[in-house]
Amino acid sequence: MSLIRRAAANLALVLGGIIVALLIAEVGLRIANHWYPYFFRFDPATGWSLRPGAAGYYDREGAAHVSINRAGQRGPDWPLAKPPGTFRVAMIGDSYTEAIQVPYDETFSAVAERRLAACPALAGRHVEVLDFGVDGFGTAQELVTLRQRALAYSPDAVVLAIFLGNDIRNNSVTLEGDQCRPFYALRDGKLVAVGPFLDSPSFRLWCMARFDYRDAALTDLLGNAWSILLHPPRAPSPANPVERAINYNIYKPPADRAWRDAWDVTDALITKVRDVSVAHHARFLAVTLDTGVQVFPDPAVRKRFMHWQHISDLFYPDEQIEALGRREGFEVLALAPQLQQYADAHHAYLHGFKNTPMGFGHWNATGHRLAGELIAARLCAMISSGQRR
């Protein structure tokens, strides 16, 4: 065989191997997407967002068939132009609002929509509650979402769902480990955009690869699976109520400059969301969500947790946002105290599912139902009184 023929044969073998490898990877990706659906994409404004048209059965926490509409939201394909006689609510938040752990009809957005339809002040009007929740979002990303997406739907009310378990950290360029997101800092009392996502084109390219490369390879999936196998997370329990996603510093006054700055930036971001909403003629309601331990239906578990963490008031973070609302003149609905009362009275677990530890993680259907009812009741009261802020 001549040298040229030998080289051609070797090249053919290499190309054939590459093609086979790509086919195997594609089959593997399709199988992985079936069992481990991936709903996200890179987003130049917020770092990541839900991928329009994505769908799959999610059962790692709870169980639900999840479908993302054409605009990149959970829920139906709402028309951009608000139909006549319609009252629209933009529900903005993180994974609690996205709520892929439960069927869409059981999310607090859907519950609030059904409840608001019975509000006497909205008699004769159609009600739509649009879900703009995205897993992992902080308040900065939610502000961008309001400006660039939600306002286009002409909402009559904006509800900012604040998960204090990690939103404070998410808003700090110093404390937050995931930098593929926009950040703000306070300079001379004004919010200024900062962070590598804004300042570094190469970092943005890395973020793009991180979120979009999963359409072509299994690298992240395999890496995450290997990490879990090597270092399996310890499941939270009443004896060890530790949830990795929650920062326990939130239950106490900030102890250092980084946490003081994180709280200050968060206060400014929430107030800015209010300002933008009111400037576009929408009512504004800030809602503080709960954490699992705040509403764990056993006072003894909560007491042990507080003693262990040297916490004097489990509702400290909620009270800080309520105080912000009083200073800035906007409505705040703190869910944790009311949900705790319900959990204690009914010995009900509002967090957790059959396939996860009860009392921890995201809301189950009961938690969503109660939250949706309370949010709808507060909005109805605001509408009835003519309150716009």
N, C-alpha and C positions, 0 to 999 in steps of 0.2 A: 504493500500500500504506500502510495506516495506521501510525502510530508504534508502536502496540501489536503489530500483526502483524510489523512489522520487528524489534522487540525479541524477539518470540517466535521468529522465524526464526533470529536471531543466537544466541539461547540454545540452540536445537536444534542448530545447527552446533557450538557449543562443547561441549555435552554429547556429541554424536556423536563429536567429536574425542577427548574424554576416554575414551570407551568404546573406541574403536579403539586409542588409545594403551595402555590397560590390557590389551586383548587381545594386542597385540603384545608388551608386557612379559611377560605370562603365558606366551606361546609361547616367548619368548626365555629365560625362566627355566627352563622345562621342558627346552629344548635344552641350556642351560648346566648344569643338574643332571645331564643325561645324560653330558655330556663333562667336567664339572667338579663331581662330586658333593659335596654339602655335608652333613656328618654331625652338626653341632653345634646347640646351642640355649642360650639363656640359662639359668643355674641360680642361684637366689638364695643357695645355700650355697657353691658352689665357683666361681662366676663363669660357667662354661660346663660343659657335659657333653654326652655323646653323645645324639642325638635318638632316642628309641625308635621302632623300625620303619623307620628310615632305611636305604636300600640303594642301591648303585650300583657301577659298575665303576671302580676307581681304578687309573690307570696312569701317573701323573706320576713315580713312583719305584717300581720294581717293577711288579707287576700282580696284581690280585686283585679278585674280586667281594666286596664288603664288605656285610655286613648287620648291623644293630644289633638286638638282641633287645628284648623288651617292657619290660625293666627298664633299658635304656640301656647295654648292654654288648655287646662282641663275644662270640660264642659262642652256645651253645644257650640256650633258655629254662629255666634252672634253677628248680626249685621253691623258694620261699622257705623252707619247712620242710625241714630236712635229712632225707632218707630214712633209716630204720634201717640200721645196718651200713655207713654211708658216712663216709669220711674226706674232709673238705673243706679246700681250701687257697684263701685269698683272695690273689690276685696283684695288688698295687697298684703303679702306676707311671705313667709318662707315655707318649709316643708309641712308645717301644721296646716297652712292654707292650701297648699298643693294637695296634700292628703291622699297620696296614692295607696295608703294602707286600707282604705275602705272604698266601696263603690261610690261613684260620684253623687248619686242621689242621697247618700248618707253623710256627705261632707257638711260642715257647718255653713258653707256658702249656700248649698242647696236647701238646707233646713231654714236658714234665714230668709231665703227667697219665698218659700212657701208660707212662712209665718208673716212676713211683711205684706203678702197679698191680702191678709185679713185685717190689716191696720185700717181703722176707720178713716184716718186722714188721707189714705190713698184709695179710697173707694172709687171705683170706676176706672182706675188706672192699672195697666199691666206692670208687673214688677219683674225686673231682671237683676240678678246678682252675678256679676262677672268675676271669675276666679283668676287673679293674676299671681297666685302663689308659685314660688320656685324654690326647690330644695336648696338650703345653704345660704340663701340671701340674707344680707344685713340691711340696715336701714338706708345706707347709701345707695345700694342697688334698687331698693324699693322706691326711693326718690326718683331715680333715673327711670324706672318702670312707669311711675306715675306720669312723668313729663313726656316720655317718648312713646308710650303705648296707651295707657289707661285714659288719658285725657282725650284721645282721638275718638273715644266712644261716648263722649259727652255725659259723664256720670253726674247724677244729681247728688250723690253722696259718695264719700271716700272713707273706707274703713281701713285703718292701718293696724294690722295684727302684729303685735310686738311680742316676740318670744324672748323674754329676758334671760332664759337659760344660756343663750350664747350670742344674742344680738349685740350686746355691749362689746364683747370681744371682736365680733365680726366688723364692727365699725372702727376698730383701732388698727392703724397701719403698723403699730408697734407690737400689739398682742396677737393679732391674727396671723396664723401660719400660712393660710391659703391666700396668696397675694394676687391671684388671677381675678381681680375685682377692682372697681374704682373705690378710692378712699377719699375722705375729706379731713382737713385739719382746720382748727380755728386760729386765724391770724387777725389780730386787731378786732376780734369779735365777729369776724366774717368767715363763712365756710369757703375753703379753698381746696380745689381738687389736688390730690397728691398721690404718690405711690408708683411703683415700677410699672404697673399696668398702663399708667398714663405717660410715664417718662421714658420708657425703654421699648423701642420697636422690637428688639430681639426678644424681650420677655413676652411681649404680646404674641409673637410668632410661636414661642414655646407654649403659651396658653392655647393658642389655636390648635397646635398639634395634639395637645393633651386631650382636648374635648372632641376633636373631629377625627383623629387618627383611628378611633375605635371602629369606624366604618370600614377600615381596611385591614385591621390586625387585632390580635387577641392579647397584645402585650400587657396592657393595664389589667385586664381581667385575670390573666394568669399570675401577674405580679401580686395582685390583691389576694387571690386565692392562696398563693404560697405564703404570704405574710400571715394570713389567718391560720394556716396549718402550723407554721412555726411558733406563732404567739397568739393562741386562741384567746379572745377577750373573755373576761370573767363576767358572767351574766349577773345583773343586779338582783338583789333579793332583799327581803325585809331585814335580814341580818347584815347585809352589806349593800346598802342602797346607793351604789356608785354608778352613775351614768357618764360614760366618757365624753359625751357631746355637751355636757353642762359644766359651766365654770362656777364653782361654789363660792368664788369671791363676790358674786352678785348679791349674796344674802347679807353682806356686811358693808359698812362704809368703806370706800376705797382706801387702801393702805399705802399706795405709792403713787408717784406722778403718772405712770402709764395708765393706771385704772381711773385716776381722777380725770385725765384727759379723755379717756374713752367715754366716761359718763357725760362729760361736757359736750363732746362731739355728738353723742347720741341725743342729748336734749336738743341741741341745735338742729339736728337732722329731722327729728320728729316735728319740731316747730316749723321747719321749712316745708315739710309735707303739708302741714296745716295751711301755711301761707299760700302755697301753690294751689291747693284745693279751693280755698275761699276765693282766690283771685279768679278762678274759673267757675265761680258761682255754684260750688258744690259744698254741701254740709260735710263736716269732718268729725270723725269719731276715732279716737285712739283706744285700742283694746289691748290690755296686757293679758297674755295667755298664762297658763300655769305650768309648773313643772310637776313631774310625777310625785315627788316626795311631798310637795305642798298639799296634795289632795289624796295622799295615801290613806285608805280608810281604816287606819289604826293609829290613834293618837300616840300610842307607846312607841311605834316605829318613828314617827316624826320627832318625838321628844329625844329618842336616842340619837337620831341624826343631828339634831340641833346641839346636843351636848358634845358629840364627837367633833363637830365642826365649829364649836364655840359661837353659835348663832343665838342671838337673843330674840330675833323677830324674823320668822320665815317669810313674812310678806314685805320685808324691807324694800326689795326692788320695785314692787308694785306701788308701794307708798311713795317712792321717789317720782314715779311717772305721774301719779295723782297730784303730787305737789307741783310738778311742772305744769300740768293742766290748769291748776288754780292760778299760778303765776302768769301764764300766757293766755288764759281765757279760753280754753277749749275743753270739750267733754272727754273724760277718760272713764272707760269701763274696765275695772279690775275684776277679772273672772275668778282668780284663785280663791278669795274668801268665800264666794258663793258656791263654787264647786266643792270646796272642802266641806261646807255645811251639808251639801247633798250627799257627798261620799260617806260622811260619818253617819248621817241619818238612815241611809239605805244600805250601809256597808257595801257600797258599789265601787268597783274598779273602773275608773274613767280612762285609764291608760292600760295598754297591754292587750294581748290576743292569745288565742289558743296555742299559737306556735311561738310565743315569746313570754317572758316573765310578766305576770299580771302586776299592774301598778306602775309600770315603767314604760319608757318609749313614748310613742305618739298616742294621740287619742284614739280610742275605739269608737264604735257607733254611739255608745251612750255619751261619751265625752263630747263628740261632735253635736249630738242632738241638744244637749244642754247649752253648749256654747252658742249654737245657732239661735236657740230660743232667746237667750239673754241678749244677744246682739240685736236681734230683730225688735225686742221689746224696747231697748234703749233708743234705737233709731226711730221707732214709731213715736216714742215720747218726744224726741227732738223735733220730728216733723209736725206733730200735733201742736207743739208750742210755738212753731214758727222759727225755732232756733237754727241758725245757719253755721255756727262755729263749733 
